[in-house]
Amino acid sequence: MEKFIWAFIVGGTICVIGQLMMDVFKLTPAHTTSTLVVVGAILGGLGLYDPLIKFAGAGASVPICSFGNALVKGALAESEKHGIIGVLTGIFEITSAGISAAIIFGFMGSLVFKPKG
């Protein structure tokens, strides 16, 4: 039960930070999302995001910050195997399922609903 509470607190805190970025600093949703991805990537590169995921579970692995962490994790893992080219391939290898799902479901949504633009 305690794990659920910490997941709620950590995930909620990340969401509050994102909302404050839009309300107080007047950032657009795109800027807010990009900032959270970069923060997740920096924390992942410093080795601080994985302990947060172990501590808070889905509270840290579901928000967009986790995508930045996954990008860095894939790049670092593949760079050890294949050098500089591994940085490029590792980013896509570990995140390809999420990117593919976003493209496929976005396309399916555009077939069902009338896109604006």
MMTF fields as JSON, N, C-alpha, C and O atoms, coordinates in Angstrom:
{
  "mmtfVersion": "1.0.0",
  "mmtfProducer": "UNKNOWN",
  "numBonds": 467,
  "numAtoms": 468,
  "numGroups": 117,
  "numChains": 1,
  "numModels": 1,
  "chainsPerModel": [1],
  "groupsPerChain": [117],
  "chainIdList": ["A"],
  "bondAtomList": [4, 2, 8, 6, 12, 10, 16, 14, 20, 18, 24, 22, 28, 26, 32, 30, 36, 34, 40, 38, 44, 42, 48, 46, 52, 50, 56, 54, 60, 58, 64, 62, 68, 66, 72, 70, 76, 74, 80, 78, 84, 82, 88, 86, 92, 90, 96, 94, 100, 98, 104, 102, 108, 106, 112, 110, 116, 114, 120, 118, 124, 122, 128, 126, 132, 130, 136, 134, 140, 138, 144, 142, 148, 146, 152, 150, 156, 154, 160, 158, 164, 162, 168, 166, 172, 170, 176, 174, 180, 178, 184, 182, 188, 186, 192, 190, 196, 194, 200, 198, 204, 202, 208, 206, 212, 210, 216, 214, 220, 218, 224, 222, 228, 226, 232, 230, 236, 234, 240, 238, 244, 242, 248, 246, 252, 250, 256, 254, 260, 258, 264, 262, 268, 266, 272, 270, 276, 274, 280, 278, 284, 282, 288, 286, 292, 290, 296, 294, 300, 298, 304, 302, 308, 306, 312, 310, 316, 314, 320, 318, 324, 322, 328, 326, 332, 330, 336, 334, 340, 338, 344, 342, 348, 346, 352, 350, 356, 354, 360, 358, 364, 362, 368, 366, 372, 370, 376, 374, 380, 378, 384, 382, 388, 386, 392, 390, 396, 394, 400, 398, 404, 402, 408, 406, 412, 410, 416, 414, 420, 418, 424, 422, 428, 426, 432, 430, 436, 434, 440, 438, 444, 442, 448, 446, 452, 450, 456, 454, 460, 458, 464, 462],
  "bondOrderList": [1, 1, 1, 1, 1, 1, 1, 1, 1, 1, 1, 1, 1, 1, 1, 1, 1, 1, 1, 1, 1, 1, 1, 1, 1, 1, 1, 1, 1, 1, 1, 1, 1, 1, 1, 1, 1, 1, 1, 1, 1, 1, 1, 1, 1, 1, 1, 1, 1, 1, 1, 1, 1, 1, 1, 1, 1, 1, 1, 1, 1, 1, 1, 1, 1, 1, 1, 1, 1, 1, 1, 1, 1, 1, 1, 1, 1, 1, 1, 1, 1, 1, 1, 1, 1, 1, 1, 1, 1, 1, 1, 1, 1, 1, 1, 1, 1, 1, 1, 1, 1, 1, 1, 1, 1, 1, 1, 1, 1, 1, 1, 1, 1, 1, 1, 1],
  "groupList": [{"groupName": "MET", "atomNameList": ["N", "CA", "C", "O"], "elementList": ["N", "C", "C", "O"], "formalChargeList": [0, 0, 0, 0], "bondAtomList": [1, 0, 2, 1, 3, 2], "bondOrderList": [1, 1, 2], "singleLetterCode": "M", "chemCompType": "L-PEPTIDE LINKING"}, {"groupName": "GLU", "atomNameList": ["N", "CA", "C", "O"], "elementList": ["N", "C", "C", "O"], "formalChargeList": [0, 0, 0, 0], "bondAtomList": [1, 0, 2, 1, 3, 2], "bondOrderList": [1, 1, 2], "singleLetterCode": "E", "chemCompType": "L-PEPTIDE LINKING"}, {"groupName": "LYS", "atomNameList": ["N", "CA", "C", "O"], "elementList": ["N", "C", "C", "O"], "formalChargeList": [0, 0, 0, 0], "bondAtomList": [1, 0, 2, 1, 3, 2], "bondOrderList": [1, 1, 2], "singleLetterCode": "K", "chemCompType": "L-PEPTIDE LINKING"}, {"groupName": "PHE", "atomNameList": ["N", "CA", "C", "O"], "elementList": ["N", "C", "C", "O"], "formalChargeList": [0, 0, 0, 0], "bondAtomList": [1, 0, 2, 1, 3, 2], "bondOrderList": [1, 1, 2], "singleLetterCode": "F", "chemCompType": "L-PEPTIDE LINKING"}, {"groupName": "ILE", "atomNameList": ["N", "CA", "C", "O"], "elementList": ["N", "C", "C", "O"], "formalChargeList": [0, 0, 0, 0], "bondAtomList": [1, 0, 2, 1, 3, 2], "bondOrderList": [1, 1, 2], "singleLetterCode": "I", "chemCompType": "L-PEPTIDE LINKING"}, {"groupName": "TRP", "atomNameList": ["N", "CA", "C", "O"], "elementList": ["N", "C", "C", "O"], "formalChargeList": [0, 0, 0, 0], "bondAtomList": [1, 0, 2, 1, 3, 2], "bondOrderList": [1, 1, 2], "singleLetterCode": "W", "chemCompType": "L-PEPTIDE LINKING"}, {"groupName": "ALA", "atomNameList": ["N", "CA", "C", "O"], "elementList": ["N", "C", "C", "O"], "formalChargeList": [0, 0, 0, 0], "bondAtomList": [1, 0, 2, 1, 3, 2], "bondOrderList": [1, 1, 2], "singleLetterCode": "A", "chemCompType": "L-PEPTIDE LINKING"}, {"groupName": "VAL", "atomNameList": ["N", "CA", "C", "O"], "elementList": ["N", "C", "C", "O"], "formalChargeList": [0, 0, 0, 0], "bondAtomList": [1, 0, 2, 1, 3, 2], "bondOrderList": [1, 1, 2], "singleLetterCode": "V", "chemCompType": "L-PEPTIDE LINKING"}, {"groupName": "GLY", "atomNameList": ["N", "CA", "C", "O"], "elementList": ["N", "C", "C", "O"], "formalChargeList": [0, 0, 0, 0], "bondAtomList": [1, 0, 2, 1, 3, 2], "bondOrderList": [1, 1, 2], "singleLetterCode": "G", "chemCompType": "PEPTIDE LINKING"}, {"groupName": "THR", "atomNameList": ["N", "CA", "C", "O"], "elementList": ["N", "C", "C", "O"], "formalChargeList": [0, 0, 0, 0], "bondAtomList": [1, 0, 2, 1, 3, 2], "bondOrderList": [1, 1, 2], "singleLetterCode": "T", "chemCompType": "L-PEPTIDE LINKING"}, {"groupName": "CYS", "atomNameList": ["N", "CA", "C", "O"], "elementList": ["N", "C", "C", "O"], "formalChargeList": [0, 0, 0, 0], "bondAtomList": [1, 0, 2, 1, 3, 2], "bondOrderList": [1, 1, 2], "singleLetterCode": "C", "chemCompType": "L-PEPTIDE LINKING"}, {"groupName": "GLN", "atomNameList": ["N", "CA", "C", "O"], "elementList": ["N", "C", "C", "O"], "formalChargeList": [0, 0, 0, 0], "bondAtomList": [1, 0, 2, 1, 3, 2], "bondOrderList": [1, 1, 2], "singleLetterCode": "Q", "chemCompType": "L-PEPTIDE LINKING"}, {"groupName": "LEU", "atomNameList": ["N", "CA", "C", "O"], "elementList": ["N", "C", "C", "O"], "formalChargeList": [0, 0, 0, 0], "bondAtomList": [1, 0, 2, 1, 3, 2], "bondOrderList": [1, 1, 2], "singleLetterCode": "L", "chemCompType": "L-PEPTIDE LINKING"}, {"groupName": "ASP", "atomNameList": ["N", "CA", "C", "O"], "elementList": ["N", "C", "C", "O"], "formalChargeList": [0, 0, 0, 0], "bondAtomList": [1, 0, 2, 1, 3, 2], "bondOrderList": [1, 1, 2], "singleLetterCode": "D", "chemCompType": "L-PEPTIDE LINKING"}, {"groupName": "PRO", "atomNameList": ["N", "CA", "C", "O"], "elementList": ["N", "C", "C", "O"], "formalChargeList": [0, 0, 0, 0], "bondAtomList": [1, 0, 2, 1, 3, 2], "bondOrderList": [1, 1, 2], "singleLetterCode": "P", "chemCompType": "L-PEPTIDE LINKING"}, {"groupName": "HIS", "atomNameList": ["N", "CA", "C", "O"], "elementList": ["N", "C", "C", "O"], "formalChargeList": [0, 0, 0, 0], "bondAtomList": [1, 0, 2, 1, 3, 2], "bondOrderList": [1, 1, 2], "singleLetterCode": "H", "chemCompType": "L-PEPTIDE LINKING"}, {"groupName": "SER", "atomNameList": ["N", "CA", "C", "O"], "elementList": ["N", "C", "C", "O"], "formalChargeList": [0, 0, 0, 0], "bondAtomList": [1, 0, 2, 1, 3, 2], "bondOrderList": [1, 1, 2], "singleLetterCode": "S", "chemCompType": "L-PEPTIDE LINKING"}, {"groupName": "TYR", "atomNameList": ["N", "CA", "C", "O"], "elementList": ["N", "C", "C", "O"], "formalChargeList": [0, 0, 0, 0], "bondAtomList": [1, 0, 2, 1, 3, 2], "bondOrderList": [1, 1, 2], "singleLetterCode": "Y", "chemCompType": "L-PEPTIDE LINKING"}, {"groupName": "ASN", "atomNameList": ["N", "CA", "C", "O"], "elementList": ["N", "C", "C", "O"], "formalChargeList": [0, 0, 0, 0], "bondAtomList": [1, 0, 2, 1, 3, 2], "bondOrderList": [1, 1, 2], "singleLetterCode": "N", "chemCompType": "L-PEPTIDE LINKING"}],
  "groupTypeList": [0, 1, 2, 3, 4, 5, 6, 3, 4, 7, 8, 8, 9, 4, 10, 7, 4, 8, 11, 12, 0, 0, 13, 7, 3, 2, 12, 9, 14, 6, 15, 9, 9, 16, 9, 12, 7, 7, 7, 8, 6, 4, 12, 8, 8, 12, 8, 12, 17, 13, 14, 12, 4, 2, 3, 6, 8, 6, 8, 6, 16, 7, 14, 4, 10, 16, 3, 8, 18, 6, 12, 7, 2, 8, 6, 12, 6, 1, 16, 1, 2, 15, 8, 4, 4, 8, 7, 12, 9, 8, 4, 3, 1, 4, 9, 16, 6, 8, 4, 16, 6, 6, 4, 4, 3, 8, 3, 0, 8, 16, 12, 7, 3, 2, 14, 2, 8],
  "groupIdList": [1, 2, 3, 4, 5, 6, 7, 8, 9, 10, 11, 12, 13, 14, 15, 16, 17, 18, 19, 20, 21, 22, 23, 24, 25, 26, 27, 28, 29, 30, 31, 32, 33, 34, 35, 36, 37, 38, 39, 40, 41, 42, 43, 44, 45, 46, 47, 48, 49, 50, 51, 52, 53, 54, 55, 56, 57, 58, 59, 60, 61, 62, 63, 64, 65, 66, 67, 68, 69, 70, 71, 72, 73, 74, 75, 76, 77, 78, 79, 80, 81, 82, 83, 84, 85, 86, 87, 88, 89, 90, 91, 92, 93, 94, 95, 96, 97, 98, 99, 100, 101, 102, 103, 104, 105, 106, 107, 108, 109, 110, 111, 112, 113, 114, 115, 116, 117],
  "secStructList": [7, 2, 2, 2, 2, 2, 2, 2, 2, 2, 2, 2, 2, 2, 2, 2, 2, 2, 2, 2, 2, 2, 2, 6, 1, 7, 7, 7, 2, 2, 2, 2, 2, 2, 2, 2, 2, 2, 2, 2, 2, 2, 2, 2, 2, 6, 6, 7, 2, 2, 2, 2, 2, 2, 2, 2, 6, 2, 2, 2, 2, 1, 1, 6, 2, 2, 2, 2, 2, 2, 2, 2, 2, 2, 2, 2, 2, 2, 2, 2, 2, 2, 6, 2, 2, 2, 2, 2, 2, 2, 2, 2, 2, 2, 2, 2, 2, 2, 2, 2, 2, 2, 2, 2, 2, 2, 2, 2, 2, 2, 2, 2, 1, 7, 7, 7, 7],
  "xCoordList": [0.825, 0.0, 0.864, 0.52, 1.984, 2.868, 3.431, 3.629, 3.689, 4.225, 3.238, 3.644, 1.94, 0.923, 0.9, 0.74, 1.056, 1.044, 2.233, 2.08, 3.42, 4.596, 4.494, 4.934, 3.916, 3.713, 2.791, 3.045, 1.734, 0.801, 1.48, 1.29, 2.26, 2.926, 3.964, 3.994, 4.814, 5.859, 5.249, 5.617, 4.332, 3.675, 2.899, 2.923, 2.217, 1.482, 2.397, 2.065, 3.544, 4.515, 5.049, 5.201, 5.33, 5.798, 4.718, 5.021, 3.467, 2.367, 2.178, 1.908, 2.318, 2.208, 3.314, 3.069, 4.519, 5.632, 5.313, 5.524, 4.811, 4.439, 3.343, 3.397, 2.35, 1.254, 1.751, 1.329, 2.638, 3.208, 4.035, 4.036, 4.727, 5.503, 4.591, 4.967, 3.393, 2.462, 1.742, 1.558, 1.335, 0.544, 1.389, 1.037, 2.493, 3.305, 4.293, 4.403, 5.003, 6.024, 5.484, 6.214, 4.195, 3.506, 4.169, 4.211, 4.679, 5.25, 4.129, 3.095, 4.328, 3.349, 3.446, 4.451, 2.413, 2.508, 3.708, 4.317, 4.054, 5.209, 6.504, 7.362, 6.649, 7.845, 7.91, 8.976, 6.769, 6.712, 7.089, 7.881, 6.529, 6.83, 8.311, 8.958, 8.836, 10.253, 11.15, 12.142, 10.803, 11.597, 11.587, 12.627, 10.42, 10.335, 11.115, 11.718, 11.11, 11.896, 13.389, 14.135, 13.816, 15.236, 15.647, 16.731, 14.789, 15.093, 15.209, 16.108, 14.296, 14.382, 15.653, 16.25, 16.076, 17.306, 18.524, 19.433, 18.535, 19.659, 19.726, 20.797, 18.581, 18.56, 18.963, 19.655, 18.526, 18.92, 20.412, 21.055, 20.964, 22.397, 23.244, 24.351, 22.714, 23.426, 23.175, 23.745, 22.317, 22.016, 21.04, 20.99, 20.256, 19.317, 17.88, 17.067, 17.551, 16.158, 15.789, 14.671, 16.693, 16.383, 16.086, 15.155, 16.844, 16.464, 15.085, 14.357, 14.738, 13.407, 12.328, 11.277, 12.578, 11.614, 11.495, 10.395, 12.626, 12.57, 11.782, 11.071, 11.91, 11.226, 9.738, 8.907, 9.39, 8.007, 7.267, 6.072, 7.917, 7.242, 6.629, 7.3, 5.348, 4.652, 4.568, 4.387, 4.692, 4.672, 5.823, 5.734, 6.907, 8.062, 8.227, 8.83, 7.702, 7.921, 6.859, 7.102, 5.696, 4.636, 4.768, 4.535, 5.125, 5.217, 6.254, 7.121, 6.15, 6.992, 8.473, 9.304, 8.827, 10.246, 10.906, 12.092, 10.146, 10.684, 11.121, 12.014, 10.499, 10.906, 12.328, 13.129, 12.637, 14.0, 14.997, 16.092, 14.608, 15.463, 15.688, 16.808, 14.648, 14.776, 15.686, 16.461, 15.598, 16.473, 17.941, 18.764, 18.255, 19.644, 20.106, 21.234, 19.239, 19.603, 19.936, 20.92, 19.122, 19.39, 20.666, 21.446, 20.882, 22.089, 23.343, 24.332, 23.312, 24.486, 24.775, 25.928, 23.713, 23.906, 24.496, 25.414, 23.973, 24.465, 25.822, 26.6, 26.113, 27.427, 28.55, 29.67, 28.257, 29.272, 29.57, 30.699, 28.546, 28.725, 29.29, 30.188, 28.759, 29.061, 29.706, 29.864, 30.076, 30.725, 29.751, 28.593, 30.218, 29.423, 28.168, 27.139, 28.233, 27.053, 25.983, 24.79, 26.421, 25.484, 24.636, 23.512, 25.164, 24.38, 23.147, 22.046, 23.325, 22.197, 21.23, 20.016, 21.749, 20.869, 20.208, 19.08, 20.899, 20.347, 19.135, 18.219, 19.121, 17.975, 16.717, 15.665, 16.825, 15.647, 15.308, 14.142, 16.313, 16.073, 15.188, 14.256, 15.478, 14.76, 13.425, 12.537, 13.271, 12.04, 11.158, 10.122, 11.548, 10.811, 9.371, 8.493, 9.104, 7.725, 6.82, 5.703, 7.293, 6.487, 6.267, 5.165, 7.308, 7.192, 6.245, 5.399, 6.387, 5.513, 4.063, 3.17, 3.825, 2.453, 1.848, 0.677, 2.622, 2.124, 1.743, 0.713, 2.567, 2.276, 1.039, 0.157, 0.976, -0.153, -1.464, -2.453, -1.491, -2.73, -3.114, -4.298, -2.119, -2.408, -3.067, -4.015, -2.564, -3.154, -4.571, -5.484, -4.753, -6.101, -7.068, -8.229, -6.603, -7.451, -7.841, -8.958, -6.917, -7.228, -8.255, -8.963, -8.344, -9.355, -10.737, -11.74, -10.797, -12.07, -12.597, -13.79, -11.697, -12.1, -11.622, -10.722, -12.228, -11.848, -10.651, -10.786, -9.477, -8.289, -8.446, -9.076, -7.868, -7.895, -6.547, -5.552, -6.497, -5.243, -4.698, -3.644],
  "yCoordList": [-1.199, 0.0, 1.256, 2.263, 1.182, 2.344, 2.697, 3.872, 1.674, 1.913, 2.724, 3.585, 2.447, 3.194, 4.657, 5.543, 4.903, 6.279, 7.058, 8.197, 6.444, 7.133, 7.333, 8.358, 6.363, 6.527, 7.714, 8.512, 7.823, 8.938, 10.27, 11.248, 10.313, 11.556, 11.982, 13.145, 11.052, 11.394, 11.751, 12.764, 10.94, 11.241, 12.545, 13.331, 12.774, 14.024, 15.227, 16.289, 15.07, 16.166, 16.519, 17.695, 15.511, 15.752, 16.498, 17.425, 16.089, 16.755, 18.191, 19.086, 18.409, 19.765, 20.652, 21.809, 20.121, 20.895, 21.276, 22.42, 20.331, 20.622, 21.663, 22.547, 21.57, 22.545, 23.929, 24.932, 23.985, 25.279, 25.898, 27.116, 25.066, 25.577, 26.268, 27.285, 25.719, 26.326, 27.539, 28.547, 27.444, 28.518, 29.699, 30.85, 29.428, 30.496, 31.054, 32.269, 30.171, 30.613, 30.812, 31.23, 30.507, 30.709, 29.955, 30.443, 28.769, 27.929, 27.205, 26.893, 26.944, 26.183, 24.704, 24.285, 23.923, 22.487, 21.821, 20.923, 22.244, 21.659, 21.976, 21.106, 23.218, 23.586, 22.823, 22.377, 22.688, 21.969, 20.509, 19.965, 19.874, 18.474, 18.288, 17.377, 19.156, 19.068, 19.251, 18.54, 20.194, 20.435, 19.221, 18.842, 18.604, 17.422, 16.248, 15.478, 16.101, 15.033, 15.278, 14.353, 16.537, 16.864, 16.655, 16.138, 17.053, 16.843, 15.351, 14.931, 14.546, 13.096, 12.523, 11.607, 13.065, 12.601, 12.963, 12.151, 14.176, 14.593, 13.744, 13.272, 13.55, 12.725, 11.286, 10.645, 10.778, 9.429, 9.331, 8.355, 10.345, 10.356, 10.425, 9.889, 11.089, 11.182, 9.968, 9.862, 9.062, 7.863, 8.089, 7.294, 9.162, 9.479, 9.059, 8.967, 8.801, 8.493, 7.046, 6.787, 6.103, 4.697, 4.463, 3.723, 5.065, 4.917, 5.519, 5.017, 6.595, 7.189, 6.225, 6.111, 5.529, 4.537, 3.376, 2.888, 2.935, 1.851, 2.28, 1.474, 3.538, 4.052, 4.282, 3.89, 4.914, 5.337, 4.5, 4.717, 3.563, 2.706, 3.497, 4.309, 3.255, 3.906, 5.417, 6.137, 5.906, 7.349, 8.049, 9.239, 7.326, 7.902, 7.342, 7.995, 6.14, 5.53, 5.906, 5.762, 6.38, 6.736, 8.164, 8.361, 9.166, 10.525, 10.652, 9.793, 11.724, 11.94, 12.016, 11.786, 12.327, 12.368, 11.017, 10.946, 9.962, 8.619, 8.368, 7.556, 9.059, 8.917, 9.439, 8.817, 10.568, 11.099, 10.141, 9.934, 9.561, 8.571, 7.375, 6.872, 6.913, 5.764, 6.09, 5.24, 7.315, 7.717, 7.627, 7.073, 8.176, 8.176, 6.762, 6.382, 5.995, 4.618, 3.806, 3.067, 3.937, 3.219, 3.689, 2.88, 5.0, 5.552, 5.091, 4.726, 5.103, 4.69, 3.199, 2.79, 2.393, 0.944, 0.575, -0.243, 1.174, 0.843, 1.471, 0.931, 2.61, 3.229, 2.373, 2.392, 1.628, 0.727, -0.423, -0.91, -0.855, -1.974, -1.53, -2.173, -0.422, -0.049, 1.318, 1.786, 1.959, 3.262, 4.376, 4.347, 5.348, 6.542, 6.23, 6.876, 5.269, 4.905, 4.279, 4.367, 3.652, 3.07, 4.116, 3.828, 5.326, 6.395, 6.659, 6.809, 6.716, 6.985, 5.81, 6.005, 4.603, 3.447, 3.081, 2.59, 3.316, 2.964, 3.786, 3.288, 5.041, 5.904, 5.315, 5.279, 4.852, 4.335, 2.906, 2.513, 2.139, 0.741, 0.608, -0.196, 1.385, 1.219, 1.967, 1.619, 2.977, 3.777, 3.553, 4.205, 2.645, 2.474, 2.024, 2.426, 1.212, 0.758, 1.929, 2.035, 2.801, 3.955, 4.925, 5.444, 5.174, 6.078, 5.485, 6.193, 4.191, 3.532, 3.568, 3.831, 3.306, 3.331, 4.731, 4.863, 5.765, 7.137, 7.449, 8.075, 7.015, 7.265, 6.495, 7.051, 5.21, 4.372, 4.854, 5.0, 5.104, 5.542, 6.96, 7.288, 7.8, 9.135, 9.051, 9.783, 8.158, 7.966, 7.415, 7.881, 6.415, 5.833, 6.888, 6.929, 7.729, 8.798, 9.786, 10.304, 10.051, 10.992, 10.412, 11.162, 9.076, 8.463, 8.548, 8.673, 8.484, 8.489, 9.913, 10.17, 10.829, 12.202, 13.134, 12.794, 14.293, 15.271, 16.076, 16.863, 15.897, 16.643, 18.142, 18.546, 18.946, 20.41, 20.826, 20.803, 21.197, 21.691, 20.914, 21.255],
  "zCoordList": [0.0, 0.0, 0.0, -0.62, 0.7, 0.782, -0.598, -0.906, -1.434, -2.784, -3.623, -4.404, -3.46, -4.202, -3.786, -4.625, -2.518, -2.007, -2.562, -3.001, -2.544, -3.069, -4.576, -5.096, -5.282, -6.724, -6.994, -7.896, -6.217, -6.366, -6.051, -6.775, -4.989, -4.592, -5.63, -6.032, -6.066, -7.03, -8.383, -8.978, -8.869, -10.147, -10.089, -11.037, -8.985, -8.806, -8.752, -9.278, -8.122, -8.046, -9.431, -9.761, -10.231, -11.601, -12.391, -13.142, -12.219, -12.917, -12.436, -13.236, -11.14, -10.601, -11.158, -11.501, -11.249, -11.819, -13.264, -13.666, -14.035, -15.419, -15.51, -16.365, -14.639, -14.646, -14.247, -14.822, -13.271, -12.859, -13.989, -14.166, -14.74, -15.867, -16.876, -17.46, -17.082, -18.034, -17.438, -18.12, -16.168, -15.56, -15.103, -15.363, -14.43, -13.852, -14.88, -15.044, -15.565, -16.508, -17.922, -18.821, -18.112, -19.392, -20.549, -21.679, -20.251, -21.298, -22.035, -21.445, -23.297, -24.064, -23.657, -23.083, -23.951, -23.644, -24.318, -23.737, -25.524, -26.213, -25.471, -25.321, -25.007, -24.252, -22.918, -22.494, -22.284, -21.006, -21.197, -20.428, -22.215, -22.493, -22.809, -22.292, -23.659, -24.019, -22.803, -22.644, -21.956, -20.749, -19.837, -19.297, -19.659, -18.797, -19.378, -18.63, -20.702, -21.334, -21.106, -20.785, -21.278, -21.084, -19.628, -19.358, -18.692, -17.268, -16.965, -16.236, -17.527, -17.348, -17.94, -17.374, -19.097, -19.732, -18.88, -18.711, -18.35, -17.507, -16.242, -15.861, -15.595, -14.38, -14.692, -13.901, -15.853, -16.26, -16.523, -16.135, -17.184, -17.459, -16.207, -16.16, -15.192, -13.917, -13.013, -11.928, -13.477, -12.694, -11.567, -10.628, -11.635, -10.555, -10.855, -9.936, -12.121, -12.451, -12.137, -11.691, -12.357, -12.058, -10.575, -10.26, -9.655, -8.246, -7.943, -7.087, -8.649, -8.464, -8.938, -8.307, -10.047, -10.539, -9.553, -9.294, -9.005, -8.006, -6.774, -6.174, -6.403, -5.219, -5.47, -4.65, -6.597, -6.829, -7.859, -8.062, -8.51, -9.48, -10.621, -11.259, -10.873, -11.986, -11.809, -12.791, -10.601, -10.374, -11.063, -11.366, -11.317, -12.01, -13.416, -14.268, -13.678, -14.99, -16.013, -17.211, -15.59, -16.53, -17.067, -18.26, -16.271, -16.819, -17.933, -18.092, -18.691, -19.873, -19.54, -20.419, -18.317, -17.916, -18.152, -18.473, -17.996, -18.164, -19.606, -19.849, -20.564, -21.958, -22.155, -22.852, -21.546, -21.609, -20.988, -21.513, -19.868, -19.212, -20.128, -20.215, -20.809, -21.714, -22.893, -23.331, -23.408, -24.508, -24.106, -24.835, -22.944, -22.473, -22.146, -22.46, -21.52, -21.163, -22.409, -22.422, -23.459, -24.708, -25.373, -25.874, -25.38, -26.003, -25.27, -25.906, -23.95, -23.181, -23.338, -23.475, -23.317, -23.437, -24.797, -24.877, -25.861, -27.197, -27.487, -28.274, -26.857, -27.091, -26.518, -27.029, -25.465, -24.913, -25.875, -25.938, -26.627, -27.549, -28.896, -29.44, -29.435, -30.815, -30.977, -32.105, -29.903, -30.001, -30.342, -29.926, -31.092, -31.368, -32.184, -31.99, -33.076, -33.86, -32.963, -33.252, -31.878, -30.929, -30.217, -29.805, -30.068, -29.465, -30.308, -29.777, -31.605, -32.505, -32.585, -32.534, -32.71, -32.835, -31.513, -31.499, -30.406, -29.102, -28.731, -28.076, -29.146, -28.865, -29.481, -28.842, -30.723, -31.415, -31.006, -31.021, -30.646, -30.297, -29.052, -29.034, -28.031, -26.768, -26.754, -25.975, -27.591, -27.567, -28.787, -28.922, -29.677, -30.928, -30.719, -31.482, -29.722, -29.49, -29.117, -29.623, -28.24, -27.845, -28.984, -29.157, -29.766, -30.906, -31.949, -32.495, -32.223, -33.197, -32.752, -33.557, -31.478, -30.968, -31.103, -31.461, -30.824, -30.946, -32.394, -32.645, -33.339, -34.75, -35.195, -35.85, -34.837, -35.267, -34.663, -35.381, -33.359, -32.727, -33.145, -33.212, -33.425, -33.949, -35.314, -35.599, -36.16, -37.486, -37.365, -38.046, -36.488, -36.315, -35.78, -36.189, -34.878, -34.36, -35.446, -35.449, -36.373, -37.459, -38.425, -39.097, -38.501, -39.345, -38.704, -39.407, -37.406, -36.691, -36.495, -36.651, -36.153, -35.849, -36.961, -37.729, -37.033, -38.05, -37.562, -36.625, -38.179, -37.743, -38.016, -38.994, -37.143, -37.329, -37.876, -37.151, -39.114, -39.677, -40.755, -41.29]
}
